[in-house]
């Protein structure tokens, strides 16, 4: 997840830099920034939700595999 984490950090850094510039910018630039903020929030929320679901599935698969191995060893 290193590359993905780097992407998120880069997006957040660009957003923070633009916040400062937007403060002095035009109404059009402010509106565009707000639109991008909503898209970033959606992206981050969906990504976290998807990652959580995928990790939950992997965890369940590992638990099942360990249980199966334990049962075979006890037989």
TIKOL-941284 format. One record per atom (N, C-alpha, C, O, CB): x, z, y; chain; residue in one letter; residue number from 1; atom name. Coordinates in Angstrom, 3 decimals. Each point is the difference from the previous one (the first is absolute). Glycine has a CB too. Layout:
BEGIN
X;Z;Y;A;A;NUM;CA $
...
This chain:
BEGIN
0.812;0.000;-1.186;A;X;1;N $
-0.812;0.000;1.186;A;X;1;CA $
0.860;0.000;1.256;A;X;1;C $
-0.539;0.125;1.099;A;X;1;O $
-1.247;1.063;-2.360;A;X;1;CB $
3.070;-1.320;1.140;A;X;2;N $
0.874;0.024;1.150;A;X;2;CA $
-0.297;-1.090;0.999;A;X;2;C $
-0.084;0.266;1.199;A;X;2;O $
1.782;0.718;-2.636;A;X;2;CB $
-1.861;-2.214;0.967;A;X;3;N $
-0.277;-1.113;0.906;A;X;3;CA $
-1.349;0.183;0.680;A;X;3;C $
-0.153;-0.311;1.182;A;X;3;O $
1.536;-1.204;-2.618;A;X;3;CB $
-2.364;2.020;0.687;A;X;4;N $
-1.322;0.215;0.573;A;X;4;CA $
0.048;1.110;1.041;A;X;4;C $
-0.602;-0.123;1.066;A;X;4;O $
-0.463;-0.647;-3.206;A;X;4;CB $
1.774;1.847;1.841;A;X;5;N $
0.162;1.088;0.969;A;X;5;CA $
0.696;-0.499;1.254;A;X;5;C $
-0.353;0.392;1.112;A;X;5;O $
0.450;1.269;-2.981;A;X;5;CB $
0.894;-2.528;1.689;A;X;6;N $
0.699;-0.579;1.150;A;X;6;CA $
-0.950;-0.829;0.850;A;X;6;C $
0.069;0.035;1.229;A;X;6;O $
2.060;-0.070;-2.544;A;X;6;CB $
-3.018;-0.713;0.663;A;X;7;N $
-0.978;-0.805;0.734;A;X;7;CA $
-0.914;0.893;0.829;A;X;7;C $
-0.260;-0.287;1.169;A;X;7;O $
0.341;-1.465;-2.966;A;X;7;CB $
-0.562;2.824;1.201;A;X;8;N $
-0.873;0.915;0.729;A;X;8;CA $
0.736;0.614;1.182;A;X;8;C $
-0.554;0.083;1.096;A;X;8;O $
-0.707;0.406;-3.209;A;X;8;CB $
2.490;-0.062;1.909;A;X;9;N $
0.785;0.578;1.095;A;X;9;CA $
0.212;-1.024;1.120;A;X;9;C $
-0.084;0.336;1.181;A;X;9;O $
1.234;1.193;-2.823;A;X;9;CB $
-0.876;-2.770;1.263;A;X;10;N $
0.200;-1.050;1.001;A;X;10;CA $
-1.278;-0.251;0.787;A;X;10;C $
0.038;-0.147;1.221;A;X;10;O $
1.711;-0.901;-2.676;A;X;10;CB $
-2.873;0.998;0.764;A;X;11;N $
-1.282;-0.198;0.682;A;X;11;CA $
-0.279;1.144;0.967;A;X;11;C $
-0.426;-0.232;1.132;A;X;11;O $
-0.440;-1.031;-3.123;A;X;11;CB $
1.101;2.480;1.559;A;X;12;N $
-0.248;1.156;0.858;A;X;12;CA $
0.948;0.021;1.192;A;X;12;C $
-0.400;0.382;1.099;A;X;12;O $
-0.408;0.888;-3.089;A;X;12;CB $
2.063;-1.679;1.785;A;X;13;N $
0.957;-0.039;1.099;A;X;13;CA $
-0.412;-1.052;1.032;A;X;13;C $
0.026;0.261;1.202;A;X;13;O $
1.802;0.499;-2.763;A;X;13;CB $
-2.203;-1.936;1.091;A;X;14;N $
-0.436;-1.052;0.915;A;X;14;CA $
-1.232;0.452;0.781;A;X;14;C $
-0.108;-0.241;1.202;A;X;14;O $
1.039;-1.513;-2.755;A;X;14;CB $
-1.855;2.410;0.858;A;X;15;N $
-1.203;0.509;0.659;A;X;15;CA $
0.365;0.993;1.092;A;X;15;C $
-0.533;-0.076;1.107;A;X;15;O $
-0.770;-0.260;-3.218;A;X;15;CB $
2.199;1.262;1.816;A;X;16;N $
0.384;1.005;0.979;A;X;16;CA $
0.690;-0.622;1.218;A;X;16;C $
-0.231;0.421;1.134;A;X;16;O $
0.455;1.230;-2.998;A;X;16;CB $
0.617;-2.648;1.624;A;X;17;N $
0.670;-0.677;1.106;A;X;17;CA $
-1.015;-0.726;0.882;A;X;17;C $
0.097;0.015;1.227;A;X;17;O $
1.967;-0.280;-2.642;A;X;17;CB $
-3.029;-0.365;0.770;A;X;18;N $
-1.018;-0.733;0.748;A;X;18;CA $
-0.916;0.928;0.783;A;X;18;C $
-0.475;-0.362;1.076;A;X;18;O $
0.568;-1.419;-2.800;A;X;18;CB $
-0.343;2.967;1.199;A;X;19;N $
-0.833;0.971;0.729;A;X;19;CA $
0.541;0.233;1.403;A;X;19;C $
-0.751;0.029;0.974;A;X;19;O $
0.140;1.073;-3.141;A;X;19;CB $
1.904;-0.938;2.251;A;X;20;N $
0.630;0.249;1.295;A;X;20;CA $
-0.182;-1.205;0.919;A;X;20;C $
-0.355;0.151;1.169;A;X;20;O $
2.037;1.372;-2.265;A;X;20;CB $
-1.440;-2.715;0.564;A;X;21;N $
-0.128;-1.215;0.801;A;X;21;CA $
-1.453;-0.283;0.376;A;X;21;C $
-0.274;-0.484;1.098;A;X;21;O $
2.306;-0.420;-2.230;A;X;21;CB $
-2.954;1.202;0.233;A;X;22;N $
-1.418;-0.253;0.229;A;X;22;CA $
-0.533;0.850;1.147;A;X;22;C $
-0.874;-0.425;0.756;A;X;22;O $
0.607;-0.153;-3.175;A;X;22;CB $
0.797;1.757;2.528;A;X;23;N $
-0.460;0.905;1.053;A;X;23;CA $
0.049;-0.681;1.369;A;X;23;C $
-0.850;0.250;0.855;A;X;23;O $
1.653;1.711;-2.210;A;X;23;CB $
0.178;-2.807;1.553;A;X;24;N $
0.162;-0.697;1.275;A;X;24;CA $
-0.533;-1.433;-0.047;A;X;24;C $
0.064;-0.723;0.994;A;X;24;O $
1.933;2.143;-0.550;A;X;24;CB $
-2.519;-1.823;-1.596;A;X;25;N $
-0.404;-1.385;-0.189;A;X;25;CA $
-1.411;-0.305;0.458;A;X;25;C $
-0.668;0.825;0.624;A;X;25;O $
2.209;-0.877;-2.504;A;X;25;CB $
-1.978;-1.152;1.557;A;X;26;N $
-1.311;-0.497;0.406;A;X;26;CA $
-1.107;0.519;-0.917;A;X;26;C $
0.274;0.530;-1.076;A;X;26;O $
0.830;-2.574;2.003;A;X;26;CB $
-2.329;1.890;-0.504;A;X;27;N $
-1.168;0.368;-0.808;A;X;27;CA $
-0.017;-0.798;-1.292;A;X;27;C $
-0.327;0.542;-1.056;A;X;27;O $
-0.962;0.025;3.135;A;X;27;CB $
1.632;-1.837;-2.014;A;X;28;N $
0.033;-0.852;-1.185;A;X;28;CA $
1.007;0.526;-1.020;A;X;28;C $
-0.291;0.043;-1.196;A;X;28;O $
-0.371;-2.013;2.605;A;X;28;CB $
1.832;2.368;-0.947;A;X;29;N $
1.019;0.542;-0.893;A;X;29;CA $
-0.470;1.321;-0.611;A;X;29;C $
0.245;0.262;-1.178;A;X;29;O $
1.553;-1.381;2.545;A;X;29;CB $
-2.465;1.942;-0.577;A;X;30;N $
-0.511;1.268;-0.511;A;X;30;CA $
-1.057;-0.237;-1.075;A;X;30;C $
-0.008;0.684;-1.024;A;X;30;O $
0.481;0.395;3.241;A;X;30;CB $
-1.351;-2.030;-1.992;A;X;31;N $
-1.035;-0.324;-0.988;A;X;31;CA $
0.617;-0.500;-1.305;A;X;31;C $
-0.426;0.385;-1.089;A;X;31;O $
-1.153;-0.941;2.956;A;X;31;CB $
2.585;-0.303;-1.742;A;X;32;N $
0.685;-0.527;-1.188;A;X;32;CA $
0.694;1.123;-0.759;A;X;32;C $
-0.027;0.034;-1.230;A;X;32;O $
0.356;-2.240;2.386;A;X;32;CB $
0.294;3.127;-0.418;A;X;33;N $
0.674;1.129;-0.630;A;X;33;CA $
-1.008;0.869;-0.760;A;X;33;C $
0.276;0.425;-1.122;A;X;33;O $
1.478;-0.455;2.940;A;X;33;CB $
-2.901;0.292;-1.226;A;X;34;N $
-1.029;0.797;-0.668;A;X;34;CA $
-0.484;-0.683;-1.272;A;X;34;C $
-0.238;0.660;-1.011;A;X;34;O $
-0.458;0.272;3.226;A;X;34;CB $
0.552;-2.252;-2.164;A;X;35;N $
-0.393;-0.756;-1.196;A;X;35;CA $
1.044;0.141;-1.100;A;X;35;C $
-0.336;0.189;-1.169;A;X;35;O $
-0.913;-1.816;2.613;A;X;35;CB $
2.517;1.535;-1.060;A;X;36;N $
1.086;0.149;-0.976;A;X;36;CA $
0.058;1.416;-0.556;A;X;36;C $
0.289;0.191;-1.181;A;X;36;O $
0.996;-1.968;2.374;A;X;36;CB $
-1.557;2.764;-0.357;A;X;37;N $
-0.022;1.388;-0.455;A;X;37;CA $
-1.039;0.194;-1.104;A;X;37;C $
0.263;0.667;-1.001;A;X;37;O $
0.483;0.084;3.282;A;X;37;CB $
-1.918;-1.335;-2.091;A;X;38;N $
-1.054;0.113;-1.008;A;X;38;CA $
0.419;-0.668;-1.301;A;X;38;C $
-0.257;0.522;-1.085;A;X;38;O $
-1.465;-0.473;2.899;A;X;38;CB $
2.362;-1.197;-1.704;A;X;39;N $
0.467;-0.705;-1.210;A;X;39;CA $
1.069;0.813;-0.724;A;X;39;C $
-0.011;0.086;-1.228;A;X;39;O $
-0.499;-2.296;2.315;A;X;39;CB $
1.440;2.812;-0.326;A;X;40;N $
1.053;0.818;-0.612;A;X;40;CA $
-0.614;1.216;-0.692;A;X;40;C $
0.391;0.338;-1.118;A;X;40;O $
1.257;-1.104;2.876;A;X;40;CB $
-2.593;1.418;-1.112;A;X;41;N $
-0.655;1.155;-0.612;A;X;41;CA $
-0.679;-0.400;-1.312;A;X;41;C $
0.111;0.701;-1.006;A;X;41;O $
-0.462;0.314;3.289;A;X;41;CB $
-0.348;-2.139;-2.259;A;X;42;N $
-0.664;-0.487;-1.213;A;X;42;CA $
1.020;-0.287;-1.088;A;X;42;C $
-0.191;0.385;-1.153;A;X;42;O $
-1.652;-1.361;2.540;A;X;42;CB $
2.920;0.304;-1.027;A;X;43;N $
1.064;-0.332;-0.947;A;X;43;CA $
0.580;1.262;-0.631;A;X;43;C $
0.145;0.074;-1.220;A;X;43;O $
0.384;-2.135;2.550;A;X;43;CB $
-0.200;3.046;-0.512;A;X;44;N $
0.605;1.224;-0.515;A;X;44;CA $
-0.971;0.770;-0.885;A;X;44;C $
0.394;0.512;-1.048;A;X;44;O $
1.046;-0.399;3.082;A;X;44;CB $
-2.698;-0.024;-1.627;A;X;45;N $
-0.988;0.732;-0.798;A;X;45;CA $
-0.250;-0.677;-1.335;A;X;45;C $
-0.050;0.666;-1.034;A;X;45;O $
-1.010;0.139;3.133;A;X;45;CB $
0.902;-2.125;-2.087;A;X;46;N $
-0.239;-0.726;-1.246;A;X;46;CA $
1.208;0.074;-0.919;A;X;46;C $
-0.140;0.138;-1.216;A;X;46;O $
-1.413;-1.670;2.426;A;X;46;CB $
2.732;1.440;-0.625;A;X;47;N $
1.231;0.059;-0.790;A;X;47;CA $
0.142;1.357;-0.665;A;X;47;C $
0.346;0.080;-1.179;A;X;47;O $
0.736;-1.726;2.724;A;X;47;CB $
-1.343;2.704;-0.809;A;X;48;N $
0.097;1.351;-0.570;A;X;48;CA $
-1.018;0.188;-1.113;A;X;48;C $
0.308;0.562;-1.052;A;X;48;O $
0.501;0.317;3.256;A;X;48;CB $
-2.025;-1.355;-1.963;A;X;49;N $
-1.053;0.141;-1.009;A;X;49;CA $
0.364;-0.771;-1.265;A;X;49;C $
-0.158;0.507;-1.110;A;X;49;O $
-1.558;-0.229;2.928;A;X;49;CB $
2.202;-1.501;-1.647;A;X;50;N $
0.371;-0.816;-1.161;A;X;50;CA $
1.160;0.644;-0.757;A;X;50;C $
-0.011;0.058;-1.229;A;X;50;O $
-0.770;-2.135;2.427;A;X;50;CB $
1.772;2.556;-0.467;A;X;51;N $
1.155;0.630;-0.648;A;X;51;CA $
-0.433;1.244;-0.766;A;X;51;C $
0.479;0.247;-1.107;A;X;51;O $
1.032;-1.127;2.914;A;X;51;CB $
-2.403;1.655;-1.233;A;X;52;N $
-0.488;1.205;-0.666;A;X;52;CA $
-0.708;-0.360;-1.295;A;X;52;C $
0.216;0.638;-1.030;A;X;52;O $
-0.451;0.509;3.245;A;X;52;CB $
-0.610;-2.170;-2.163;A;X;53;N $
-0.725;-0.422;-1.203;A;X;53;CA $
0.963;-0.495;-1.068;A;X;53;C $
-0.155;0.329;-1.176;A;X;53;O $
-1.825;-0.931;2.583;A;X;53;CB $
2.962;-0.178;-1.012;A;X;54;N $
0.962;-0.535;-0.959;A;X;54;CA $
0.842;1.113;-0.605;A;X;54;C $
0.258;-0.003;-1.203;A;X;54;O $
-0.199;-2.147;2.477;A;X;54;CB $
0.370;3.097;-0.456;A;X;55;N $
0.789;1.115;-0.514;A;X;55;CA $
-0.832;0.879;-0.924;A;X;55;C $
0.507;0.503;-1.003;A;X;55;O $
0.886;-0.549;3.080;A;X;55;CB $
-2.660;0.232;-1.748;A;X;56;N $
-0.886;0.768;-0.865;A;X;56;CA $
-0.111;-0.668;-1.367;A;X;56;C $
0.040;0.676;-1.028;A;X;56;O $
-1.322;0.138;3.036;A;X;56;CB $
1.144;-2.134;-2.020;A;X;57;N $
-0.099;-0.746;-1.261;A;X;57;CA $
1.283;0.132;-0.813;A;X;57;C $
-0.055;0.220;-1.210;A;X;57;O $
-1.528;-1.836;2.297;A;X;57;CB $
2.729;1.486;-0.439;A;X;58;N $
1.274;0.139;-0.703;A;X;58;CA $
0.128;1.413;-0.566;A;X;58;C $
0.459;0.178;-1.129;A;X;58;O $
0.601;-1.909;2.640;A;X;58;CB $
-1.461;2.730;-0.737;A;X;59;N $
0.056;1.381;-0.471;A;X;59;CA $
-0.862;0.214;-1.228;A;X;59;C $
0.414;0.676;-0.942;A;X;59;O $
0.015;0.056;3.267;A;X;59;CB $
-1.630;-1.305;-2.325;A;X;60;N $
-0.891;0.121;-1.157;A;X;60;CA $
0.599;-0.690;-1.225;A;X;60;C $
-0.089;0.514;-1.116;A;X;60;O $
-1.891;-0.423;2.661;A;X;60;CB $
2.590;-1.253;-1.330;A;X;61;N $
0.628;-0.718;-1.107;A;X;61;CA $
1.168;0.795;-0.573;A;X;61;C $
0.171;0.057;-1.218;A;X;61;O $
-0.861;-2.232;2.252;A;X;61;CB $
1.491;2.785;-0.172;A;X;62;N $
1.119;0.816;-0.477;A;X;62;CA $
-0.502;1.215;-0.766;A;X;62;C $
0.541;0.334;-1.055;A;X;62;O $
0.841;-1.102;2.996;A;X;62;CB $
-2.413;1.432;-1.421;A;X;63;N $
-0.562;1.160;-0.686;A;X;63;CA $
-0.477;-0.386;-1.392;A;X;63;C $
0.273;0.700;-0.975;A;X;63;O $
-0.954;0.289;3.178;A;X;63;CB $
-0.021;-2.090;-2.289;A;X;64;N $
-0.499;-0.473;-1.292;A;X;64;CA $
1.152;-0.316;-0.953;A;X;64;C $
-0.053;0.348;-1.180;A;X;64;O $
-1.981;-1.274;2.325;A;X;64;CB $
3.057;0.278;-0.641;A;X;65;N $
1.154;-0.360;-0.834;A;X;65;CA $
0.714;1.252;-0.506;A;X;65;C $
0.394;0.064;-1.164;A;X;65;O $
-0.125;-2.204;2.461;A;X;65;CB $
-0.101;3.144;-0.416;A;X;66;N $
0.627;1.247;-0.434;A;X;66;CA $
-0.862;0.718;-1.041;A;X;66;C $
0.520;0.531;-0.981;A;X;66;O $
0.589;-0.330;3.227;A;X;66;CB $
-2.419;-0.187;-2.031;A;X;67;N $
-0.903;0.622;-0.975;A;X;67;CA $
0.089;-0.696;-1.351;A;X;67;C $
0.048;0.659;-1.038;A;X;67;O $
-1.584;0.006;2.899;A;X;67;CB $
1.559;-1.982;-1.851;A;X;68;N $
0.115;-0.766;-1.254;A;X;68;CA $
1.305;0.295;-0.715;A;X;68;C $
0.016;0.177;-1.218;A;X;68;O $
-1.427;-1.972;2.209;A;X;68;CB $
2.498;1.848;-0.247;A;X;69;N $
1.305;0.291;-0.604;A;X;69;CA $
0.014;1.408;-0.586;A;X;69;C $
0.520;0.206;-1.097;A;X;69;O $
0.595;-1.770;2.726;A;X;69;CB $
-1.671;2.520;-0.924;A;X;70;N $
-0.052;1.371;-0.493;A;X;70;CA $
-0.800;0.072;-1.305;A;X;70;C $
0.400;0.684;-0.941;A;X;70;O $
-0.217;0.174;3.309;A;X;70;CB $
-1.316;-1.567;-2.416;A;X;71;N $
-0.822;0.005;-1.216;A;X;71;CA $
0.737;-0.613;-1.174;A;X;71;C $
-0.105;0.485;-1.127;A;X;71;O $
-1.934;-0.622;2.537;A;X;71;CB $
2.791;-0.938;-1.150;A;X;72;N $
0.769;-0.631;-1.088;A;X;72;CA $
1.086;0.938;-0.502;A;X;72;C $
0.274;0.042;-1.199;A;X;72;O $
-0.730;-2.308;2.174;A;X;72;CB $
1.074;3.016;-0.077;A;X;73;N $
1.063;0.904;-0.395;A;X;73;CA $
-0.552;1.198;-0.786;A;X;73;C $
0.696;0.559;-0.847;A;X;73;O $
0.620;-1.277;2.866;A;X;73;CB $
-2.549;1.105;-1.741;A;X;74;N $
-0.597;1.134;-0.684;A;X;74;CA $
-0.573;-0.383;-1.365;A;X;74;C $
-0.297;0.873;-0.815;A;X;74;O $
-0.213;0.114;3.042;A;X;74;CB $
0.355;-2.278;-2.477;A;X;75;N $
-0.577;-0.451;-1.286;A;X;75;CA $
0.982;0.106;-1.122;A;X;75;C $
-0.326;-0.337;-1.139;A;X;75;O $
-1.139;-1.196;2.360;A;X;75;CB $
